[in-house]
Amino acid sequence: MSLFCNGTCQTLPDNGFHVTTNPPNLHLSNYSYFKVNYLAVATAIVGFSLVTHPFSLAFLLCLLASWLFFYLLRPSDHPVVVFGRTFSDMETLGCLILFSVFVVFLTDVGSVLVSAVMVGVALVCAHGAFRAPEDLFLDEQETAATGFLSFLGNASYSAAPAVVAARA
């Protein structure tokens, strides 16, 4: 049985080649194993892109500050008053949404963010397509030892202290 076949594969007639009818889902198995690394890479790319475009970073920081100051951290019993006019919570929310749309779509912030996210997604997809983690997944015949002290019953881990003790 193939390494990536979960029992639903059908093997074609034997003519010297072993071919299964469903291709391995490398991107799914890679995603489940490397998802934290993928998120870190995509976040680093977006961060680097924003640092290299300081005006976009300044616009996003102003947007964040306005949301924090006018909506999230403002006490509910103190309404927003500008030039003697009192704004309700719905009016404040509407103005913040309009300001967010302006910053993201009518400045270069949106294009910087979209291009950075697309580069991150392209790198993650390239890694998922070309990385075949053969040693990361068990065959169906092997059972995965799970639990808090599961490493005690595993032979590969039990030999490690002997090697460390021999070096000392």
Buried (B, 14 or more C-beta within 10 A) or exposed (E): EBEBBEEEBEEEEEEEEEEBEEEBEBBEBBBEBBEEEBEEBBEEBBEEBBEEBEEBBEBBEEBEEBBEEBBEEBEEEEEBEEEEEEBEEEEBBEBBEEBEEEBBEEBEBBEBBEBBBEBBEEBBBEBBEEBEEEEEEEEEEEEEEEEEEEEEEEEEEEEEEEEEEEEE
